[in-house]
Amino acid sequence: MPGKLKEVEQHDAPAIAAPFFIRGKLVEGTEHRHRSRDLNADFLSPALDANAIVTPRSELPPLLDVKVSEIIDFLVETGKRLTLDSNPHLRQCLELLSATNPLPRRVVENLYNSAPEMLKRGSLEGMISTNFDNPAILDGWVQERSDGRGNTGSLRAYPPRMIHMLAGNSPAGCIASIAQGALVKAVNVFKMPSSDPFTTVAVLRTMAEIDPDHPVVRSMSAVYWRGGDQALERTLYRPQYFDRIVAWGGGDAIKNVIGYLGPGIQLVSFDPKTSISMIGREGFETAQSIADMAERTAADTTVFNQDACIASRFVFVEGEREKIEEYCARLAERLAVDRAFASADAPPLPAETREEVEVLSAMGEVKVWGKGDGRGMVILSDQPVDFHPTNKTSNVVMVDKLEDAVRYVNVATQTIGVWPPERKIDLRDRLASAGGQRICRLGTAWGHVPGGPHDAMFALQRFVKYIGEDDIVNMEVNPEVEQAASLAGTG
C-alpha cells in the first residue's frame, strides 16, 4: 500500500508515511517529517538520496530504443488497472488524501474514476500526432533534409532528462505528466506536492506490477522535498543532470525555479492562470436561456471549488441590467450545487475579502447575491473587482459590448468560455492577440479535445531535444556565392 498511518513521538502528532518510487523500486522510510501546505498535516518520507534519482549521462535513456507504439500499449494497460474499485493503491490514497488535500473525498474519488480516460489509446495517439508532424523522429534518426548536392541531414527528437514539479490542486493530474514523460521517452523525476505525496507513487506501483523491469517503469522516479530547499536544488538543478524543469505551480514556486536556470537547462512553465466567461446579450432573451447560462457559468466556475486554472472568476456580460440581475440571482443558486468535481460547500472566503465586499456593497459600488460562506457569492459591478475571486465567488461585470472586455484579457488568461458560441468567431483573434490561450463554449471549460495545446504550447514539442546529424559529402561552393562573398570582403 502507498502508505500506512503511523504514530511518531516527534511533535506528539500522528503522521502519514509517504514512500518514494525511484527508478522502478519502492523506497520506504520515515526519516524526514514534512507538513502539507493546505491542511498543515504532517507526513513522513524516506531520506532522499540525490544520487539515486540522477541517471548518469553515460547511461542511455531506458526508453531510447522502445517504439512509441509499445509505450502506448503499456500506458493503455496501465489505464485499465487504474480502476478505483480494483486498485488497492488508489483506494489507500483516497484515505490518506483526506489528511493532506483540501478537495472533498467525493471529488477525489471522481477524479480517480476519470483517470483511466487520460490513458486511452485515442488520447495518447492524439498527443503524438498533434505534437509531431513526423512521429518517426521519436523512434530514431530520420533523414529529412537535403541541399541538392548530395548532402543530407537527419533529425531525432531525443529523450530529455526532466524534473516535473507536479501541481497540488489535482490528485489525478500526475497521470497526464507520467504519460507525457513516457511518450517522449524521457528520464523523469516527479517532485510530488505536499498536498498529495501519494498518488504518483500509487500509479508507478501499478505500472511496476504489470512489468517491474519495463523501460517505462525504470524511467520514472517520484520523490518529495520541500520546495526552496537550496542545498538540494542547487545540486539537482544542473544541466549535467537535467535538460528541462517542467513546473506546475504558483508564482513563488516558478520564481524559485527561475533562479536556477542557465545554459543547458530550460524551464517549461505551466504557471498560474485565471479564466473568465463572456456572455452576449442574445443569452438573456428568455427566462429559460438565463437559467441555462447560469448553469453553464456555475459549471465553469466551480471546478475544484474554483481552485483550478480553468475555473472562471470573472463574467463579462452585455445586456439590460434587470435581466443581468436575474442571471446573477440564478447563478448564486447554481454555485451551491454538488457537482462531479465540486462540492456544495467550499471553504469560506478569507475574512479580509468578505470585509472588502461588504464595504463595496455599503458604498453602492457593487450588488451582491449570496454570502462568502463557500456556498457561492455573485458580485455585480461595472468593472472587475481588485481582488482575486475564490471559494466559489463570481464577479459579473457589465460591459456595453463584449469587445470592450478584451482589454481585461492578458497573458495570464487561460480559458475563456463564450456564449452564445457563435460569438467566438468574432472574438477569438482579438482574445488571442490580448494574450488569451483557449476559447471554448460557456460550460465546457472542463472538456478538452485530445491532443490540443495547453497554455498556448504543445508541451511534448518543448520537452524533447531536437538533435541534428549532417552528412556532408560535397563541400563545393556555388561560384555565384563565392563571388558574392569575395565582393563583400573587399567592401
N, C-alpha and C positions, 0 to 999 in steps of 0.2 A: 504494500500500500504506500501511497506517496508520503504519508506522514502519520505519526501517532501522537496523541495528546500525552505530554509528559510533565510531571511536576518537577520543578527545579528549585533549589534553595535560593539561588541568586534572585534578588528583588522580591522574594517571597510571593511569586506570582506564577501561575501555570503558563507554560509556553508550548507552542506547537513546533514539532520537528519538521523541517523542510529540507529534504535531501537534495543533492545535486545529481546531475547526469553529465558525465564527462567522457566524450569520445566513445560512446557505446556502453559505458559502465555506470551503474548506480553507485553513488558515493554518499554514505550516511555518516552522521556525526552531529554533535551538539556543542561544538567548541565555541561558537560565536552566537551572541544574542543580538537580535535586531528588533526594531519597533516599526510597525506598519504606519504608513503616512496618514491614512484616513481615520482609522479607528483606534490608533495607539495600542494595538495588540502586540505582544511580544511573540517572536518566533525564533527558533534556534536553527543554525545551519552548521555544516562542517567547516573546518578551516579551509580556506581557498588557497590552493597551490597554483600560482600563476603559470608555472612551467607546464602544468598538466593541461591547461586549456590552450596553450600555444602549440600549433603544429609547425615544426621547423620547415623552412622553405626548401630544405634539402629533400623533404618528403613530397612527392606528388600528391595533389588532392585525391582523396579516395574515390571520388565520383568522376575523375577525369575521363576515363575510357568507358563509362557506363552510358548507354544510349538514353536520350531523353525519354523515349518511349518506355523503356524499362523503369525509369524513375517514376513516370506517371503511373505505371502498373502498380508499383509499390505504394504510392500515395493513395491510389484508389482503394487498395486493400486495407490500408490504414483507416481510411474513412469509414469503411464497412464495420470496423471494430471499435469505432468511437461512438457506439450507441450507449447512451447513459444507462439504460436498464441492464446491459450485459457487461459493462466495463467497470471493474472494481476500482480502478484508479480514479476515474472521473467521479464515481459515486463518493469516494473518500474525499476528493477535492470539494465536492459540494458541501460536505460537512465542515471541512476546515475553513472554507472561504467565509463562512458566517462570522468568523472572528476577525478577519483582516480586510474584507471588502464591503463597501457600503451598499452595493446593489442587493436588493431583496433576494432571498433564496429562490423564489419562484422565477425571477428574471434570469438568474444564473442558470437555473435548470433549463429554461427555454433557450438560452444561448448554447448550452451544451447539446440540446436536442437538435439545434440548427447547424451545429458544427460540421457534420458529415457533408453538408452541401458544399463546403469550401473545397472538398477533395473529390468532387465529382469529375469524371473524365472530361466532360464538355467544358467545364470551367477551367481546368488545368490546361487543356489544349488551346482554349481561347486565349489564355495569358501568353502562351508561347507565340501563337500566330499573330497576335496584335503587337507584340513587342519586337519581333524579329521578322523582317521581310524574307530572310532565308534562314530558317531554323537550323539548317545543316551546320552553320558555323558554331553551334553549341556542341556538336558531336565530333568535330575535327577541323582540320585545315581545309579551307575551300578556296580554290583558285578562282578569283572573281575580278581580276584586273589584267589588262594588257595594254601596251603602248604602240602596237603595230610594228615593232621592230624585233619581235620575238621575246621581249622582256615581259615577265608575268609577276603578279603579286597575289599572295594568298592571305587569308584572314581567318582568325579564330576568336570566338568570344570565350576568353579564358576564364576559368573559375576564380573568383575572388576569395579573399580571406576577410571575413566580416564579423564585426561585433554588432548585434542587434540590441538596442535599448528598447525593450518592449513597453507598450502602453499599459497603464494600470487601470483604465476605465472599462476594459472589456476582457473578461476572463477567457474568452474563446479566440481573441484576436491573435494569440500566438500561433494558432494553426495556419493562418494565412502567411505569417512570417516563415514558419517552418517549410511550407510549400514553396514559397518564393526562393528561399535559400537552397532547397533541393533542386529546383528546376534549373537554376544557373550553376549547379554543381559546386556550390561554394563550400568552403570550410567555415562553419558557423559557430559563434559563441553567442548565446542568448542571455542577456542580463535581465533577469526577471524583476518585475516591480515588487515593491514591498506590499502592495495591496493584493498581490497574487503570486506568491513564491511557490506555487504548487502545480498549476495546470500544464505548463510547458513540460515539466518532468513527467507528468502523467501521460502526455501524448508520446513523448520519446520512449517511455517504458512500454507503451503499447506497440510501438514500432519494433522495439527490441524483442518482443515476444513473437513477432512474425518471423524475424531473422536477426539474431543478435550480431551477426557478422556482416550484415548488409552494408554496402558503402554509404547509403543514406544515414544509417544509424551511426556509423563511425565518423561521419562528417558533422555531428551535432554535439554541442555541449550546452547545458543550461545551469547557470550559477546565479548567485546573488552577492552583491556587495553594496554598501551604502554609496549612493551617488555623491561624487565630490571627494571620495577618498583619494587624495592626491598621491599618496605613496604607491597605491596600486595602479591608479590610472596613468601616472607618469611612466610606469613600467609597461603597461599593456598598449597604450595608445601611441604606438610607434610604427612607422612604415615597414620596418623589418619584420614585424609580426602581422600587421593587418593592412589591408588596402582601403577598406570602407568602414565607416561607422554609420549605421542606419539608426536614426534616432526618432522615436515616437515619444513625445513628452512635452512638458510645459516649458515656458520660456527660460526659466532658470536652468533646467537640465540642458537645453540646447546651448545656452551661453557657456555653460561649463565645458561642454564638448569642444566648442569652437576654440577654446584656449589651448587645445592640444593639437590643432590641425597644423599641417605643414606639408612641404613637398613629399609626395608619395602616399599620403593618406587623405582621403576625401570624406566629406560629410554628405550623406543623403538624408535630408531632414524632412520629416512629416511633422512640422511644428504646429502649435495651437492655431486653430481656425475658428471663425464664427460664421454661422449660417443664418440666412434670412428668408423671408417669404415676400412675394409681391402679388397683389390681388387687384385686378382691374374692375371697373365699375359694372362690367357685364355680370359679375358674380352676385350682385345684390338685387337682381330682378325680382326674385320671389322669396318667400319665407323658406321654402324647401332648399333653394340654392344657397341661401345664407347658412342654413343648418349644415349643408354639405361642406361648405367652405370651412366652417368652424371645426367640423370633424377632421377634415384634411389637415388643417393647421395644427390641431391638437396632436395628431399622429406624428407630425414632423417635429413638434416642439418637445415632446416628452421622451424621446429616445434616451434610454439610460437615465431617466428622470432629469433630462436636459444636460447630462454630463457627457456629451458626445459632440464631436466637431460638426456632425451633420444636423444636430438639433437646432431648430430655428429659434432665434431670440428676438428678432425684430420683424414686424409685419408691416409692410408699406402698402397702403390701400388708397384707392381713389373712389370717390362716390359721395353720396349725401350723408351728412353726419347722423341723421336719425337712423338710417339703415346700418351705418357702421357701428353705432352703439348697440343695435340689436345683435349684430355679429359678435361684438365684444362680450355681451352677456352670454351668448351661446358658447363662445369659446371658453369662457371661465368655467362653465359647467363641464365641458368635454375634457378640460385639463385634469379633472379629478377622477378620471375613469381608469380602471385597471386595464393594462394592455400587455401584450406579449413581452415587451422589453421596457415596461414602465409600471410603476405601482401607483395605486390611488393616492397613497400618502408618501410624499418625499420629505426629506429633511426640510425644516423651515428656513426661510430666508435669514441671512445674518441680521442681527439686531440693528446695525448701523444702516443697512439697506432699507429695512422696514421703516426706520425713522425718517430716512430721506424721502421715501414715498409719501409718508404722512404729511411731511412739510410741503411737498409739491402739491398734494391734494388740497391742503388747507389754503394754499395760496391761489388755488383755482387754475394751476398750470396743467394739471392732469385730471382725468377722471378714472376711477379705479373700480374694478369688479373683483370680488374675492378677497382673500387675505394672504399674507405672507406665511401661511402655516404649512406650506408644502402641498396643499391640495389644489393649487392653481391661483394665479393672480394675473389679471389683464390690466395694463396701464395704457390709456388712450392719450395721445399727445400730438402736438403739431410738429415736433422734432424729436429725434431719438434722445432718450434719457442718457445722462452722463455715465451711469454705472452699467455693469455687465449683468443683464438679466439671467438669473439662475434659479434652480429649485422650482421649475415649472412656472416661470414668470414670462409673460409675453408682452412686449411693448408694441402696441399697434400705433403706427404713425400715419397721419393723414397727409396726402400729397395731392396736388392738383392733377397731376398725371404721373404714371409710373416712371416715365423718363426722368422726372425730377429726382427720383430715388436713387438713380445711378450714382449720384455724387457721394452717396454713403457707402458705396462698394469700394473695396480696396484689395490689396494682395493678401489680406488675411481673411477674405470672404471665400468660404469654400463652396457650400451648396446653396443654390437659390431656387426655391420652389415657386413656380409661376402659375397663376390661374386667371382666366381660362388658358389652357395650354397653347392656344393659337397665338397668344401674346409673346410666347418665347421667340418666335421667328423675328419679330421686330426688335426685341431687346437683347438677343444673345450676343451680337457683335459688340454692342456698347458695354454690356456687362463684362465680357471678356477683356475689352480694352481697359476697363477700370480696374481689373485685377481678379474678377470672379473666376472660379475654377470649374464649376459644374452647374449646369442648368437642367432642371427637371420639372415635371408636373408637381404641383402642390399635392402633398400627401404621399409622395413616393420617395422621400429622401432616403429611407432605409433600403430601397431596392436598387440593384445595380445590374446592368447588362455585363456578363462576364467578359473580362479582357480589357475593360476600359481603363483610362488613365486615373491616377489618384494624385490629388494635389497638383494637377496640371503637368504630370510627368508619367512616363511609362517606366515604372521602377526597375524592371528587370534589365532594361537597356542601361540604366545608370549603375547597376550592380556589377556587371561583367567588365572585364578588361579586354579591350579590342587590341589584339596583337597582330601585327603585320609581318609577313615574310616576303621579301623581294627576291626574285631570281632574275638577275640581270646578266644576259649573255651578250648583249650588244651595247657597247658604250659609245658608238659613233654619234656625233653631234650633227644635227641638221645644219648644212652650210649657211643658210639664212640666219639661223640662230647664232652661229659662231660669228658671222659678220656683224650682227647687231650688238653682240657682246663686245666685240673689238671697238666698234664706234663709241659705245658707251664708255669704254675705258679711256679713250682719247679726249672725251668731252671734259 
